[in-house]
Amino acid sequence: MQKLKMLVCVGALFIAMIIPLNQSSAILLTADCKMGGDINISIIKPYGHVYVFDREIAPIPTHSHRPFKAIVIGWVTVEVSVEGTVNEVDFYVDNVLKYNDTNPPYTWLWDENTHVPKHKLKVIAYGNGETTQDSVDVLYLNPFKHHHP
């Protein structure tokens, strides 16, 4: 007879330690933590490019060591990719909630005047009692606030 002693997820690895009743040895089992209910989110726009008024203009070189991963001039539609059953997504700029979207596809039109160009864009997805997040540093320059077509 065996007894389950420990059950944890460490990063993406599921670890279970089974100790036999005689206590002389233990069996360590590992597996992928991903189960059917897991959710994931990734920012896909703005990311890796220069955007001017929501249009992708040019890629940022991948060998770039800049502290930001996207450059935005004017407004931009923030787009995310989600996996799993997601019920809502929150969009944050510099840890300030800007928008909550409860309907896929999860997007937000980022159009605000800013005085400081470097910002942290963060998204948090909620679903199946879980949360997950992604963030990206963005150089965002928008001296205008527009009415969009």
Contacts in CASP RR format, 6 or more apart in sequence:
PFRMAT RR
TARGET T0000
AUTHOR 0000-0000-0000
METHOD contacts of the structure
MODEL  1
MQKLKMLVCVGALFIAMIIPLNQSSAILLTADCKMGGDINISIIKPYGHV
YVFDREIAPIPTHSHRPFKAIVIGWVTVEVSVEGTVNEVDFYVDNVLKYN
DTNPPYTWLWDENTHVPKHKLKVIAYGNGETTQDSVDVLYLNPFKHHHP
1 20 0 8 1.000
1 21 0 8 1.000
2 18 0 8 1.000
2 19 0 8 1.000
2 20 0 8 1.000
2 21 0 8 1.000
2 27 0 8 1.000
3 18 0 8 1.000
3 19 0 8 1.000
3 20 0 8 1.000
3 21 0 8 1.000
4 16 0 8 1.000
4 17 0 8 1.000
4 18 0 8 1.000
5 17 0 8 1.000
5 18 0 8 1.000
5 19 0 8 1.000
5 26 0 8 1.000
6 15 0 8 1.000
6 16 0 8 1.000
6 17 0 8 1.000
7 15 0 8 1.000
7 16 0 8 1.000
7 17 0 8 1.000
8 14 0 8 1.000
8 15 0 8 1.000
9 15 0 8 1.000
9 33 0 8 1.000
11 33 0 8 1.000
12 32 0 8 1.000
12 33 0 8 1.000
12 34 0 8 1.000
13 30 0 8 1.000
13 31 0 8 1.000
13 32 0 8 1.000
13 33 0 8 1.000
14 30 0 8 1.000
14 31 0 8 1.000
14 32 0 8 1.000
14 33 0 8 1.000
15 28 0 8 1.000
15 29 0 8 1.000
15 30 0 8 1.000
16 28 0 8 1.000
16 29 0 8 1.000
16 30 0 8 1.000
17 26 0 8 1.000
17 27 0 8 1.000
17 28 0 8 1.000
17 29 0 8 1.000
18 26 0 8 1.000
18 27 0 8 1.000
18 28 0 8 1.000
18 29 0 8 1.000
19 26 0 8 1.000
19 27 0 8 1.000
20 26 0 8 1.000
20 27 0 8 1.000
36 84 0 8 1.000
37 84 0 8 1.000
37 85 0 8 1.000
37 128 0 8 1.000
37 130 0 8 1.000
38 83 0 8 1.000
38 84 0 8 1.000
38 128 0 8 1.000
38 130 0 8 1.000
39 82 0 8 1.000
39 83 0 8 1.000
39 84 0 8 1.000
39 85 0 8 1.000
39 86 0 8 1.000
39 125 0 8 1.000
39 126 0 8 1.000
39 127 0 8 1.000
39 128 0 8 1.000
39 130 0 8 1.000
39 131 0 8 1.000
39 132 0 8 1.000
40 82 0 8 1.000
40 83 0 8 1.000
40 84 0 8 1.000
40 125 0 8 1.000
40 132 0 8 1.000
41 80 0 8 1.000
41 81 0 8 1.000
41 82 0 8 1.000
41 83 0 8 1.000
41 86 0 8 1.000
41 89 0 8 1.000
41 123 0 8 1.000
41 124 0 8 1.000
41 125 0 8 1.000
41 132 0 8 1.000
41 133 0 8 1.000
41 134 0 8 1.000
42 80 0 8 1.000
42 81 0 8 1.000
42 134 0 8 1.000
43 78 0 8 1.000
43 79 0 8 1.000
43 80 0 8 1.000
43 121 0 8 1.000
43 123 0 8 1.000
43 134 0 8 1.000
43 135 0 8 1.000
43 136 0 8 1.000
44 79 0 8 1.000
44 80 0 8 1.000
44 81 0 8 1.000
45 51 0 8 1.000
45 56 0 8 1.000
45 76 0 8 1.000
45 77 0 8 1.000
45 78 0 8 1.000
45 79 0 8 1.000
46 70 0 8 1.000
46 71 0 8 1.000
46 72 0 8 1.000
46 76 0 8 1.000
46 78 0 8 1.000
46 121 0 8 1.000
46 136 0 8 1.000
46 138 0 8 1.000
47 69 0 8 1.000
47 70 0 8 1.000
47 136 0 8 1.000
48 59 0 8 1.000
48 60 0 8 1.000
48 69 0 8 1.000
48 70 0 8 1.000
49 56 0 8 1.000
49 57 0 8 1.000
49 58 0 8 1.000
49 59 0 8 1.000
49 60 0 8 1.000
49 70 0 8 1.000
49 71 0 8 1.000
50 56 0 8 1.000
50 57 0 8 1.000
50 58 0 8 1.000
50 59 0 8 1.000
50 60 0 8 1.000
50 70 0 8 1.000
50 71 0 8 1.000
50 72 0 8 1.000
50 73 0 8 1.000
51 57 0 8 1.000
51 70 0 8 1.000
51 71 0 8 1.000
51 72 0 8 1.000
51 73 0 8 1.000
51 74 0 8 1.000
51 76 0 8 1.000
52 73 0 8 1.000
52 74 0 8 1.000
53 73 0 8 1.000
53 74 0 8 1.000
53 75 0 8 1.000
53 146 0 8 1.000
54 74 0 8 1.000
54 75 0 8 1.000
54 76 0 8 1.000
54 77 0 8 1.000
60 66 0 8 1.000
60 69 0 8 1.000
60 70 0 8 1.000
60 71 0 8 1.000
66 139 0 8 1.000
67 118 0 8 1.000
67 137 0 8 1.000
68 118 0 8 1.000
68 136 0 8 1.000
68 137 0 8 1.000
68 138 0 8 1.000
68 139 0 8 1.000
69 136 0 8 1.000
69 137 0 8 1.000
69 138 0 8 1.000
70 136 0 8 1.000
70 138 0 8 1.000
70 139 0 8 1.000
71 138 0 8 1.000
71 139 0 8 1.000
71 141 0 8 1.000
72 110 0 8 1.000
72 138 0 8 1.000
72 139 0 8 1.000
72 140 0 8 1.000
72 141 0 8 1.000
72 142 0 8 1.000
73 141 0 8 1.000
73 142 0 8 1.000
74 111 0 8 1.000
74 140 0 8 1.000
74 141 0 8 1.000
74 142 0 8 1.000
74 144 0 8 1.000
74 146 0 8 1.000
75 109 0 8 1.000
75 110 0 8 1.000
75 111 0 8 1.000
75 142 0 8 1.000
75 146 0 8 1.000
75 148 0 8 1.000
76 109 0 8 1.000
76 110 0 8 1.000
76 111 0 8 1.000
76 140 0 8 1.000
77 107 0 8 1.000
77 108 0 8 1.000
77 109 0 8 1.000
77 110 0 8 1.000
78 91 0 8 1.000
78 107 0 8 1.000
78 108 0 8 1.000
78 109 0 8 1.000
78 110 0 8 1.000
78 121 0 8 1.000
78 123 0 8 1.000
79 105 0 8 1.000
79 106 0 8 1.000
79 107 0 8 1.000
80 89 0 8 1.000
80 106 0 8 1.000
80 107 0 8 1.000
80 123 0 8 1.000
80 125 0 8 1.000
80 134 0 8 1.000
82 89 0 8 1.000
82 104 0 8 1.000
82 106 0 8 1.000
82 125 0 8 1.000
84 127 0 8 1.000
84 128 0 8 1.000
85 127 0 8 1.000
85 128 0 8 1.000
86 104 0 8 1.000
86 106 0 8 1.000
86 125 0 8 1.000
86 126 0 8 1.000
86 127 0 8 1.000
87 102 0 8 1.000
87 126 0 8 1.000
87 127 0 8 1.000
88 100 0 8 1.000
88 101 0 8 1.000
88 102 0 8 1.000
88 125 0 8 1.000
88 126 0 8 1.000
88 127 0 8 1.000
89 100 0 8 1.000
89 101 0 8 1.000
89 106 0 8 1.000
89 123 0 8 1.000
89 124 0 8 1.000
89 125 0 8 1.000
89 126 0 8 1.000
90 97 0 8 1.000
90 99 0 8 1.000
90 100 0 8 1.000
90 123 0 8 1.000
90 124 0 8 1.000
90 126 0 8 1.000
91 97 0 8 1.000
91 98 0 8 1.000
91 99 0 8 1.000
91 100 0 8 1.000
91 101 0 8 1.000
91 108 0 8 1.000
91 110 0 8 1.000
91 121 0 8 1.000
91 122 0 8 1.000
91 123 0 8 1.000
92 98 0 8 1.000
92 120 0 8 1.000
92 121 0 8 1.000
92 122 0 8 1.000
92 123 0 8 1.000
92 124 0 8 1.000
93 110 0 8 1.000
93 112 0 8 1.000
93 119 0 8 1.000
93 120 0 8 1.000
93 121 0 8 1.000
93 122 0 8 1.000
94 119 0 8 1.000
94 120 0 8 1.000
95 120 0 8 1.000
95 122 0 8 1.000
98 108 0 8 1.000
98 110 0 8 1.000
98 112 0 8 1.000
99 108 0 8 1.000
101 107 0 8 1.000
101 108 0 8 1.000
106 123 0 8 1.000
106 125 0 8 1.000
109 148 0 8 1.000
110 121 0 8 1.000
110 140 0 8 1.000
111 142 0 8 1.000
111 145 0 8 1.000
111 146 0 8 1.000
111 148 0 8 1.000
112 142 0 8 1.000
112 145 0 8 1.000
113 142 0 8 1.000
113 143 0 8 1.000
113 144 0 8 1.000
113 145 0 8 1.000
114 140 0 8 1.000
114 141 0 8 1.000
114 142 0 8 1.000
117 139 0 8 1.000
117 140 0 8 1.000
117 141 0 8 1.000
118 137 0 8 1.000
118 138 0 8 1.000
118 139 0 8 1.000
118 140 0 8 1.000
119 137 0 8 1.000
119 138 0 8 1.000
119 139 0 8 1.000
119 140 0 8 1.000
120 135 0 8 1.000
120 136 0 8 1.000
120 137 0 8 1.000
120 138 0 8 1.000
121 135 0 8 1.000
121 136 0 8 1.000
121 137 0 8 1.000
121 138 0 8 1.000
122 133 0 8 1.000
122 134 0 8 1.000
122 135 0 8 1.000
123 133 0 8 1.000
123 134 0 8 1.000
123 135 0 8 1.000
124 131 0 8 1.000
124 132 0 8 1.000
124 133 0 8 1.000
125 131 0 8 1.000
125 132 0 8 1.000
125 133 0 8 1.000
END
